[in-house]
Amino acid sequence: MTHDAPIAEIESLVAVSLPKGTASVTAWHAAPENAWAWLAVAHGAGGNAQHPFFDGLIAAAHAAGIATVRFNFPYSQAGRRLPGPASHALATWAAIAEFTPTGELPLFASGKSYGGRMASMAAAESMIDPAGLVYLGYPLHPPGEPSKLRTAHLAGVAQPQLFVSGTADPFVDPPEQLETAVASCQNARLEWIAGGGHSFEVKGAKRSPDEIAAGLVALIEPWMRAIGPSRSPAFHGD
């Protein structure tokens, strides 16, 4: 499905229950005609949901018939660059999953780097139950510290997982560590972007962040379509 003009996103405030009270985060959602799935998109640690990367990802998703919701975490909503406690991010994921107007369509959880890792933790702790999870540059470990792996919970994720990672990403160096982590999962697939960095930039290829992100949908869409029907809310009787 293609569109002559971008689909207007609806802006909403979503309440997130935190240990010391309730926070509100902004979410933007939109659904193309005849949408067949929803994709919730979380940002990385140093940015917010309005980064051009997500503009490109969401436009391409809409063109593929995928409805989307993107959102801020409480720390980015407050204008801070450093993430707050992981529990705040997990609570935000739970609130977004509850908020998203999916109807009978399957909801997939995705995120850039930190946002995807937080989705995986929320799924492992049964705080969300998406049809599947898509990690865009999973931060396997801090750059230069391959011994500090962030993988202990991944084998506990029951839902299908798609890892999209660049072969030149310092967060997955050496890349064999990511391959081992994916192999330990219950149901996971790994797609490598040759020469891609942490944001999938390739040395010598001049592409804007929105163009880069839009190109990732060609990998994500067929994987979602293969999973979607069997993991829809109607299938589970929810």
Sequence and secondary structure as in RCSB ss.txt:
>XXXX:A:sequence
MTHDAPIAEIESLVAVSLPKGTASVTAWHAAPENAWAWLAVAHGAGGNAQHPFFDGLIAAAHAAGIATVRFNFPY
SQAGRRLPGPASHALATWAAIAEFTPTGELPLFASGKSYGGRMASMAAAESMIDPAGLVYLGYPLHPPGEPSKLR
TAHLAGVAQPQLFVSGTADPFVDPPEQLETAVASCQNARLEWIAGGGHSFEVKGAKRSPDEIAAGLVALIEPWMR
AIGPSRSPAFHGD
>XXXX:A:secstr
   SS    EEEEEEEEETTEEEEEEEEEE  TT  EEEEEE  TTS TTSHHHHHHHHHHHHTTEEEEEE  HH
HHTT SS   HHHHHHHHHHHHHHS  TTS EEEEEETHHHHHHHHHHHTTS   SEEEEES   S TT TTS  
 TTGGG  S EEEEEETT GGG SHHHHHHHHHTSSSEEEEEETTB TT  BTT    HHHHHHHHHHHHHHHHH
HHGGGGSHHHHT 
